[in-house]
Each structure stands twice: as C-alpha cells, then as structure tokens.
Amino acid sequence: MIKLFYHPSPNPLKVALFLEEAHLPYEMIPVDTRKGQQHAPEFLKINPNAKTPAILDGDIPVFDSNAILLYLAAKHQLFLPVENDQNKAQIASWLMFIATGIGPYCGQAVHFKRFAPEPKEYAVNRYDFEAWRHWNIIEAHLKGKAWMVADTYSIIDMSLWGWARMIPVILGDDAWDKLPNTKRWIDSINARPAAQRAEALKTQHEFTIAVDDAAKRHLFPSNARLGL
Ligand SMILES: N[C@@H](CCC(=O)N[C@@H](CS)C(=O)NCC(=O)O)C(=O)O
C-alpha cells in the first residue's frame, strides 16, 4: 500500500486529492513539520529535500508534489490527458508553471507577509505582485473553461487546487472577488467528495498549529544565520 508522508498544507493536499480521486489505497503518515519531523534521518531517505509530501510506493520513494502527481498519473493512466502533442505540451507547460511559479511565489508571499521580520516592504511587495501576476494568468486561462487542460479534470487542476485553496491567505480576504473564473473552477473541485476527503485527512492526526519560535527554527533554518 502507498504510504503518503503528509502535512495539512498546499503541496501534500494535491497528492491526497489524486489518491482520493483514484481510489488508491494509501496510509497517511503524519510529518509534523512544525516539530521538525521533516529533518528526521529516516524521512530524508525518502525525501532528501526535507519537505512534504513524499510517497513510498512499495519500496519506491517519490518526492516533490508535482513529480508524485506525474508518477502516479502515468503509472495508473489516470487524470493525464496526453493523447496528442497539443495536450502533452499543455500538461508539461502548466505543470511547470505551477511548480516553478505558483508554488514558490505563493509560498514566499505568505512567508514574507506572515513570518518575516521587519523591514520587509520590498519583499512583501515583490512576492505579492508576483503571486497576483501568476493567479491573474490562471484567471485569464480559465475564462470560459471548466478545467485547465483538454476540457477534462487532470493532475493540473489537482496541482493548482493545493494552492488555490489558500488564495485568501496568499492574496487577501477579498481576492476571490477579483478572480471569478478561478472561484468558479475551485468551487467545482471543492464540491467533489474526493476533495472533501483530502481536506478531512488533517483530522486524523493532531498536527502542531502554532508557528512559535521552536517551529520557526525547524521551518526556517536560514534564520539561524541571523541569530533569529
Ligand atoms: N517543491 C516541493 C515543495 C514542498 C514544500 O515546500 N512543502 C511544505 C509544505 S506545503 C513543507 O514541507 N514545508 C516544511 C519545510 O519547509 O520545512 C513540492 O512541491 O513538493
């Protein structure tokens, strides 16, 4: 059975959604990143990058959310519309856009808005601007479309959903008013039973909520250089 190394945050949620949609049997293994469990030597053997998610498929480790989605989709021939070159190109382009743009810029926007010490105006401005720029590209792409690629629900929608759930946290409470196509799209995923089961995974374990000084030492090891 697949082992899903999980924390209730955007990247692991994408993989949980795939596993639920595909009805693949899996065991959720909690990794409490606020307690530093991502740095445990046993976990580093599965994900040397010390982040969630990762999976063990039998004895095969796979890490990085988008790599896991591709691996599982290709292995099970599910949610991967690559029948023609047009669709192949779209899948590759949007997956990389999410992996290198949406994910990192949204993550850094939240980091600087919520966790960075002052002065931070320059960094907040840059990452908020870039996060908005990326979501506005998605918003324009989803105009008149139900799904991101090939008129069908795919790993691209699942990958994007992980971060889209967090849009009010990333961009502000009124952000949905400015992203109506993206809101229509996420509502249709949120209504899916698999999405609700993926969201409910967090109730299976008491994950640490507080981001106190101890948690920050685990999450942001770069702070140590500044004596923070
Ligand atoms: N590129 C990686 C990023 C993974 C990532 O940043 N995971 C976060 C949760 S969304 C995490 O584990 N954070 C804890 C840490 O950075 O120590 C992916 O897509 O899986």
The ligand as an SDF file (V2000), in Angstrom:
LIG
                    3D

 20 19  0  0  0  0  0  0  0  0999 V2000
    8.6250   21.6170   -4.3280 N   0  0  0  0  0  0  0  0  0  0  0  0
    8.0900   20.9270   -3.2000 C   0  0  0  0  0  0  0  0  0  0  0  0
    7.8210   21.8930   -2.0570 C   0  0  0  0  0  0  0  0  0  0  0  0
    7.3790   21.1710   -0.8190 C   0  0  0  0  0  0  0  0  0  0  0  0
    7.0930   22.1100    0.3410 C   0  0  0  0  0  0  0  0  0  0  0  0
    7.5600   23.2560    0.3810 O   0  0  0  0  0  0  0  0  0  0  0  0
    6.3590   21.5610    1.3090 N   0  0  0  0  0  0  0  0  0  0  0  0
    5.9980   22.3040    2.5040 C   0  0  0  0  0  0  0  0  0  0  0  0
    4.5340   22.0740    2.8130 C   0  0  0  0  0  0  0  0  0  0  0  0
    3.4990   22.7700    1.5360 S   0  0  0  0  0  0  0  0  0  0  0  0
    6.8490   21.8110    3.6590 C   0  0  0  0  0  0  0  0  0  0  0  0
    7.0560   20.6290    3.8160 O   0  0  0  0  0  0  0  0  0  0  0  0
    7.3410   22.7290    4.4830 N   0  0  0  0  0  0  0  0  0  0  0  0
    8.1400   22.4300    5.6310 C   0  0  0  0  0  0  0  0  0  0  0  0
    9.5580   22.9580    5.4940 C   0  0  0  0  0  0  0  0  0  0  0  0
    9.8460   23.6830    4.5350 O   0  0  0  0  0  0  0  0  0  0  0  0
   10.3570   22.6400    6.3760 O   0  0  0  0  0  0  0  0  0  0  0  0
    6.7930   20.1940   -3.5840 C   0  0  0  0  0  0  0  0  0  0  0  0
    6.0900   20.6670   -4.4880 O   0  0  0  0  0  0  0  0  0  0  0  0
    6.5150   19.1350   -3.0070 O   0  0  0  0  0  0  0  0  0  0  0  0
  1  2  1  0
  2  3  1  0
  2 18  1  0
  3  4  1  0
  4  5  1  0
  5  6  2  0
  5  7  1  0
  7  8  1  0
  8  9  1  0
  8 11  1  0
  9 10  1  0
 11 12  2  0
 11 13  1  0
 13 14  1  0
 14 15  1  0
 15 16  2  0
 15 17  1  0
 18 19  2  0
 18 20  1  0
M  END
$$$$
